[in-house]
């Protein structure tokens, strides 16, 4: 679909780069652009004269849609549509993002989250339809839809149903996380803005391991994490086993952040971020090839999003260093030191310094506990030894007479399970 992108800014220049990329990600062909710097107009968002200019541009360029990089109220959408040629669609920033999400949703959870966001977006518009209908105007005009007095009630009921199903999925995922921890895995999540290179970095960290190597221990893992130069390639979560050294790590790639999202849209995808909130370590990935101003703004947004609920330490990963010379990178690192203290610099594309990231992951993960078990020598004891080898790091395995001594380090959950198993073996032996 041929589209014009437009944006109003309160002050300064209106940057159209991101909305252009979003439009292309949704499948639009961007054929023109228009900007305005002024305070928001209550009726149109833009000034009325600028909207008339926009209408003329759609005729000149034979555009089928106008994509506006601002949050439009239902009446503003209606009013702008009234100025445009018949059949030209008005799409605001958030409608566009929902369209992209809808195209990319593959799992049941992702589809539910998209539907929830769409309903939350539609709810105030349903109220506007009611108002327009009472004024005997045309509520179906320019995408507001035909009036139906039961629609608002239906939307609220659908939202409640979807939230219940998402809560059920979240409970299952919480149980899965605990099983993984009990199996000896540390959980590491990739977070950051869309197109920062999270999926590429994930493939780099996991590339040397066979995904089926421990399929019985984490059967839900996806086999791939897409890596493409486009926004919102990853919508759901993808988990793979990563090689960082002596510890078993499951690395999860999540939906990318995007700037200027309304609260209702962030809330709709909140359960996707549970894998970040409840990880043992978060890798906050930032595109080091962007300007200092862009990097700073995105770091602030990411920290604000993670601040209230995140439980894990955060390591900032400055990715795409292959695109930045040493002097420029040093300037950026210094300028952002307050937001990103002691970051790791890598290139997920080339593999540069990825080994340093692996070492950092090992150092930042929660400490393992040391344990020493003395077990009666038996087949069950040998099974326990094998289990500890799989889930921890065995330092000493000594046999003397009818006993064996096992010294090892492991996550606290593994140590507790090993103690319980050892206690059962000792109890059986004493009987």
matplotlib code that plots the C-alpha trace (Angstrom):
import matplotlib.pyplot as plt

x = [0.0, 1.4, 1.7, 2.7, 4.3, 3.7, 4.6, 4.0, 6.6, 6.2, 9.6, 12.7, 12.7, 10.3, 12.3, 10.6, 13.3, 11.6, 8.0, 9.3, 11.0, 7.8, 5.7, 8.0, 8.0, 4.2, 4.4, 3.8, 5.6, 6.5, 6.1, 6.1, 6.5, 5.3, 6.3, 5.1, 6.5, 3.8, 1.7, -1.0, -4.3, -7.2, -9.2, -6.6, -3.3, -1.7, -2.8, -5.8, -3.8, -1.2, -3.9, -5.1, -1.5, -1.5, -4.7, -3.2, -0.1, -2.1, -3.7, -0.4, 1.3, -1.7, -1.3, -3.7, -2.8, -1.5, 0.6, 0.9, 3.7, 1.6, -1.0, -4.4, -7.6, -10.7, -12.1, -8.7, -8.7, -12.2, -11.5, -8.3, -10.1, -12.8, -10.1, -8.6, -9.8, -12.4, -10.8, -7.5, -6.9, -5.7, -3.2, -1.6, 1.6, -0.1, -2.5, 0.6, 2.5, -0.5, -0.7, 3.0, 2.4, -0.6, 1.5, 4.3, 2.3, 2.8, 2.2, -1.1, 0.3, 1.5, -1.8, -3.7, -1.5, -2.1, -5.8, -5.7, -3.8, -6.2, -9.2, -7.7, -7.0, -10.6, -12.3, -12.1, -13.1, -16.2, -17.1, -16.5, -18.8, -21.5, -21.1, -21.0, -24.1, -26.0, -25.1, -26.4, -23.0, -21.3, -19.6, -18.5, -16.5, -12.7, -12.3, -14.2, -16.7, -20.5, -22.2, -23.4, -24.4, -23.4, -19.9, -18.4, -19.7, -18.5, -15.0, -14.8, -15.9, -13.4, -10.6, -11.5, -11.5, -8.1, -6.6, -7.7, -6.2, -2.9, -2.8, -3.1, -0.3, 1.8, 1.3, 2.4, 5.5, 6.3, 6.2, 8.4, 11.0, 11.1, 11.6, 14.5, 16.1, 15.6, 17.3, 20.4, 19.8, 20.5, 18.1, 19.4, 17.2, 18.0, 16.2, 16.5, 15.1, 13.9, 16.7, 19.4, 20.7, 19.4, 18.5, 21.8, 23.7, 21.6, 22.5, 26.1, 26.0, 24.1, 25.6, 28.1, 25.6, 23.1, 19.6, 18.5, 21.4, 19.2, 15.7, 14.4, 15.3, 13.7, 11.3, 9.7, 12.8, 12.5, 15.1, 15.8, 15.8, 15.3, 17.9, 16.8, 17.4, 13.8, 11.8, 9.9, 11.4, 10.9, 7.5, 7.2, 10.0, 12.7, 14.8, 18.0, 20.8, 23.9, 27.5, 29.2, 31.6, 30.9, 27.3, 24.2, 22.5, 19.1, 19.1, 15.7, 15.2, 12.2, 10.1, 12.0, 11.1, 10.0, 9.9, 6.8, 4.5, 1.3, 0.8, -2.1, 0.2, 3.1, 0.6, -0.8, 2.7, 3.7, 3.6, 6.1, 8.5, 8.0, 11.0, 13.0, 11.5, 12.2, 15.5, 18.7, 20.5, 19.4, 21.6, 20.4, 21.4, 22.0, 23.0, 26.4, 26.2, 23.4, 24.0, 24.7, 21.3, 19.4, 21.4, 20.7, 17.0, 16.7, 18.6, 16.4, 13.3, 14.6, 15.6, 12.2, 10.4, 12.5, 12.9, 9.8, 9.5, 13.0, 14.6, 17.9, 21.2, 21.5, 24.5, 24.6, 25.8, 26.9, 26.4, 27.4, 30.9, 32.1, 30.3, 32.0, 35.7, 37.6, 37.6, 33.8, 33.1, 35.3, 33.3, 30.0, 31.1, 32.2, 29.0, 26.8, 28.8, 26.1, 23.4, 25.7, 28.5, 31.0, 29.3, 30.4, 31.3, 30.6, 29.6, 27.0, 27.5, 31.2, 31.7, 34.1, 34.5, 31.7, 34.0, 34.3, 30.5, 30.5, 32.9, 30.9, 27.7, 29.5, 30.7, 27.3, 25.1, 24.1, 26.7, 26.6, 26.7, 29.4, 28.2, 29.8, 27.9, 28.9, 26.8, 26.5, 27.8, 24.9, 23.2, 20.9, 24.0, 25.6, 22.5, 22.6, 26.3, 25.4, 22.5, 24.9, 27.4, 24.6, 23.3, 26.4, 30.2, 31.7, 35.1, 35.8, 34.4, 36.2, 35.5, 36.5, 35.2, 31.4, 31.1, 31.7, 32.3, 31.0, 32.1, 30.5, 29.1, 25.7, 22.7, 20.9, 17.9, 20.1, 22.0, 18.7, 17.5, 20.8, 20.5, 17.0, 18.0, 21.0, 18.8, 16.5, 19.5, 20.8, 17.3, 17.0, 20.5, 19.7, 16.6]
y = [0.0, 3.4, 5.6, 9.1, 9.4, 12.5, 13.8, 16.8, 17.8, 20.3, 21.7, 20.9, 18.7, 15.9, 12.8, 10.4, 7.6, 5.2, 5.7, 5.1, 1.8, 0.8, 1.5, -0.6, -3.4, -3.4, -3.8, -0.2, 1.6, 5.0, 7.5, 10.9, 12.6, 15.7, 17.3, 20.2, 21.9, 23.4, 22.6, 20.0, 21.1, 19.6, 19.1, 17.7, 17.2, 19.2, 22.6, 22.6, 24.2, 21.4, 18.8, 20.4, 20.3, 16.6, 16.0, 17.6, 15.5, 12.3, 13.3, 14.2, 11.0, 8.7, 7.6, 5.0, 5.6, 8.4, 7.1, 9.6, 9.3, 10.7, 9.4, 10.5, 10.6, 9.1, 12.5, 13.7, 10.6, 11.3, 15.0, 14.3, 11.6, 14.2, 16.3, 13.4, 12.0, 9.2, 5.8, 7.1, 5.3, 7.2, 5.2, 6.5, 5.2, 2.7, 1.2, 0.6, -1.1, -3.3, -4.2, -5.3, -7.3, -9.0, -10.0, -11.4, -13.3, -17.0, -18.5, -18.5, -16.2, -13.7, -13.8, -13.2, -10.3, -8.7, -9.1, -7.7, -4.6, -4.1, -4.3, -1.8, 0.5, 0.1, 0.7, 4.5, 4.5, 2.6, 5.4, 7.9, 5.9, 6.2, 10.0, 10.4, 8.3, 10.3, 13.4, 11.7, 11.9, 9.2, 6.9, 4.5, 7.2, 6.8, 3.6, 4.4, 1.6, 1.3, 2.1, -0.8, 0.1, -3.4, -3.2, -1.5, -4.1, -6.9, -5.4, -5.3, -9.0, -10.0, -8.2, -10.1, -13.4, -12.8, -11.7, -14.9, -17.0, -15.1, -15.5, -19.2, -19.2, -17.1, -19.6, -22.5, -20.5, -19.7, -23.5, -24.1, -21.6, -23.3, -26.7, -25.3, -23.9, -27.2, -28.9, -26.7, -24.0, -20.3, -18.1, -15.2, -12.8, -10.5, -7.1, -3.9, -2.0, -3.6, -4.0, -3.7, -7.1, -9.3, -12.2, -12.1, -12.1, -15.0, -17.1, -16.2, -17.3, -20.5, -21.4, -23.9, -26.1, -28.6, -27.5, -31.1, -31.9, -31.6, -31.7, -33.8, -31.1, -28.2, -29.6, -26.3, -24.7, -23.1, -24.2, -20.8, -17.1, -15.1, -12.4, -9.8, -6.1, -5.1, -4.0, -6.5, -9.7, -11.2, -10.9, -14.0, -15.4, -17.8, -19.8, -21.6, -23.2, -21.1, -22.0, -19.6, -22.0, -24.3, -23.3, -24.4, -21.3, -20.9, -17.6, -16.1, -13.5, -11.2, -8.7, -5.5, -2.2, 0.7, 4.4, 6.3, 3.4, 4.1, 2.4, 0.2, -1.2, -2.0, -3.7, -5.9, -7.4, -7.4, -11.2, -11.5, -9.5, -11.9, -13.9, -10.7, -9.7, -13.2, -14.0, -14.6, -12.0, -9.5, -8.5, -5.1, -4.8, -1.4, -0.5, 1.2, 2.5, 5.0, 8.5, 9.2, 11.0, 7.9, 5.5, 7.6, 7.9, 4.2, 3.3, 5.6, 4.0, 0.4, 1.2, 2.8, -0.3, -2.7, -0.7, -1.6, -5.3, -6.5, -8.9, -9.6, -7.7, -5.9, -5.9, -3.4, -4.9, -2.4, -4.3, -3.6, -2.3, -3.4, -0.3, 2.1, 3.2, 3.2, 6.9, 7.2, 4.3, 5.7, 8.9, 7.1, 4.9, 7.9, 9.9, 7.0, 5.8, 6.9, 4.8, 2.0, 1.5, -1.2, -2.3, -5.2, -4.2, -6.9, -7.6, -10.3, -10.2, -10.9, -12.5, -9.8, -9.9, -12.4, -14.5, -11.6, -11.5, -15.2, -14.6, -11.7, -13.8, -16.4, -13.7, -11.9, -14.9, -15.7, -17.5, -21.3, -23.1, -25.6, -28.9, -32.1, -35.3, -38.7, -41.4, -45.2, -46.9, -48.2, -48.0, -45.2, -43.3, -43.6, -42.3, -39.3, -38.7, -38.8, -36.3, -33.9, -34.1, -33.1, -30.2, -28.8, -28.7, -31.7, -31.0, -34.2, -37.7, -40.1, -43.8, -45.4, -48.8, -48.8, -45.0, -42.3, -38.6, -36.0, -32.4, -30.0, -26.5, -26.0, -23.6, -23.5, -25.4, -28.2, -28.4, -28.7, -31.4, -33.3, -33.1, -34.4, -37.3, -38.0, -38.0, -40.6, -42.8, -42.6, -43.3, -46.4, -47.6, -47.2, -49.3]
z = [0.0, -1.0, 2.1, 3.3, 6.7, 8.8, 12.2, 14.4, 17.0, 19.8, 19.3, 17.1, 14.1, 13.6, 12.9, 10.5, 10.4, 12.9, 11.6, 8.1, 9.2, 11.0, 7.9, 5.8, 8.4, 8.0, 4.3, 3.2, 0.4, 1.7, -1.1, 0.7, 4.0, 5.8, 9.2, 11.3, 14.4, 16.6, 19.7, 19.3, 17.8, 19.6, 16.5, 14.1, 16.0, 13.2, 12.2, 9.8, 7.0, 7.3, 7.1, 3.9, 2.6, 3.6, 1.6, -1.5, -1.2, -1.1, -4.4, -5.9, -4.9, -5.3, -1.7, -0.2, 3.4, 5.7, 8.6, 11.4, 13.9, 16.8, 19.1, 17.6, 19.5, 17.8, 17.0, 15.5, 13.4, 12.3, 11.5, 9.5, 7.5, 6.6, 4.9, 2.9, -0.4, 0.0, 0.6, 2.0, 5.4, 8.4, 10.5, 13.7, 15.2, 17.5, 14.9, 12.8, 15.6, 16.3, 12.6, 12.7, 15.8, 14.2, 11.2, 13.3, 16.0, 15.7, 19.1, 21.0, 23.6, 21.1, 19.3, 22.6, 23.4, 20.0, 20.4, 23.9, 22.7, 19.8, 22.1, 24.6, 21.6, 20.3, 23.7, 23.7, 20.0, 20.8, 23.2, 20.4, 18.1, 20.7, 20.9, 17.1, 16.7, 19.2, 17.2, 14.1, 12.4, 10.4, 13.0, 10.2, 8.5, 8.3, 10.2, 13.4, 12.5, 12.6, 15.9, 18.0, 21.6, 22.8, 21.3, 24.3, 26.7, 24.4, 24.3, 28.1, 28.3, 25.6, 27.5, 30.7, 28.9, 27.3, 30.5, 32.2, 29.5, 29.6, 33.3, 32.9, 30.4, 32.7, 35.5, 33.3, 32.3, 35.9, 36.7, 33.7, 34.9, 38.3, 36.7, 34.6, 37.7, 39.5, 36.6, 37.1, 34.5, 35.0, 33.1, 31.1, 29.2, 26.3, 26.5, 24.5, 21.6, 18.5, 15.9, 18.5, 17.4, 20.2, 17.9, 16.1, 19.4, 20.7, 17.7, 18.2, 21.9, 21.1, 17.7, 19.0, 20.8, 19.4, 20.5, 20.9, 23.3, 26.3, 24.8, 27.6, 30.1, 28.2, 25.6, 24.7, 23.2, 19.8, 17.3, 15.8, 16.6, 13.4, 12.6, 10.1, 9.6, 10.3, 13.3, 15.4, 13.9, 17.3, 18.8, 21.0, 23.1, 21.8, 24.3, 23.5, 25.5, 25.5, 26.1, 28.7, 30.3, 33.2, 33.8, 32.0, 30.7, 29.0, 27.0, 26.1, 23.3, 23.8, 21.9, 21.3, 23.0, 20.8, 21.8, 22.8, 23.6, 25.5, 28.9, 27.6, 24.8, 27.2, 29.6, 26.8, 26.2, 29.9, 30.2, 27.4, 29.6, 32.5, 31.1, 31.6, 35.0, 36.5, 34.9, 36.9, 34.7, 32.0, 29.1, 28.0, 24.3, 22.8, 19.2, 19.6, 16.0, 16.9, 18.1, 21.8, 22.0, 20.6, 22.9, 26.0, 25.3, 24.7, 27.8, 29.9, 28.5, 29.0, 32.6, 33.3, 31.9, 34.0, 37.2, 39.1, 38.4, 37.4, 39.9, 38.3, 37.8, 34.4, 32.2, 29.3, 26.1, 23.5, 20.3, 16.6, 17.6, 14.1, 12.8, 15.2, 15.2, 18.5, 19.2, 18.5, 20.8, 23.6, 23.4, 23.5, 26.4, 28.4, 27.7, 28.7, 31.8, 34.3, 32.5, 31.4, 33.9, 32.9, 29.7, 27.5, 23.9, 21.3, 17.7, 17.4, 13.7, 13.6, 17.0, 18.2, 22.0, 22.4, 24.6, 26.9, 27.2, 28.0, 30.8, 32.1, 32.2, 34.3, 36.7, 37.1, 37.5, 41.2, 43.2, 43.3, 46.7, 47.7, 49.1, 50.4, 50.5, 52.0, 50.5, 50.9, 47.8, 45.8, 42.4, 43.6, 44.9, 41.5, 39.9, 42.2, 41.3, 37.6, 38.2, 40.1, 37.2, 34.8, 37.0, 38.7, 38.8, 40.6, 42.2, 44.0, 43.6, 46.0, 46.9, 50.1, 51.3, 51.1, 50.9, 48.4, 49.0, 46.5, 46.6, 44.1, 43.3, 42.0, 42.1, 45.5, 44.1, 42.8, 46.2, 48.0, 45.7, 46.0, 49.8, 49.8, 47.5, 49.7, 52.8, 51.2, 50.4, 54.0, 55.4, 53.2, 54.2, 57.9, 57.5]

ax = plt.figure().add_subplot(projection="3d")
ax.plot(x, y, z, "-o")
ax.set_aspect("equal")
plt.show()
